[in-house]
Amino acid sequence: MRVWLPLMAAVSLAACGQSGEKAEPTTVEEAPAAAPASVALAEVPAVLTAIDLGRVCRAGLAAIHGQTLDAIQITGVEGEVLNAQWRAPVDGGWMKAQCRAGDGLVVWKPLELPDPAQVRWMNEAGDPVVRYAIRGEEIEIVQALPDGTTQQAMMAVRPEEEVS
């Protein structure tokens, strides 16, 4: 009896919720995709052109740092890394950063900080995750913050505004 009772319990629990048909495994292509942040069609290319890198990084840095698009100045591009600067709101000095974007993610690194340990790419656990989508002339930026909240911004950045 001691062996029979646990065996029957295991068989009963294993049968819960199962139908007579065996489910076929689905591939990634067949699985439903996650719902986009908005209904409009968006582009999220794996590798951005230099112009789109500038558009996405300007929008991303503006959203991250609470700046306007006009405040973010592109100072150069080194391969797939964009250099930017903007006026510091407290003392009027210059804030500087680098930005990379691709596969729907924006990653940035502050530059010229007093503590060299803080000059790092913001892609570690505990850092906000910043996603982008190109929606025609608009760039959508969605920040997932460590506390579980999100912030969303739509910024009109026309391609002709960018100088490569």
Secondary structure, DSSP 8 states (H G I E B T S, - for coil): -TTHHHHHHHHHHHHTT--SS------TTTS-----SSSS--B--SS--HHHHHHHHHHHHHHHHT--GGG-EEEEEETTEEEEEEE-TTTS-EEEEEEEEETTEEEEEEES-SSGGG-S-S-STTS-EEEEEEETTEEEEEEE-TTS-EEEEEEE--GGG---
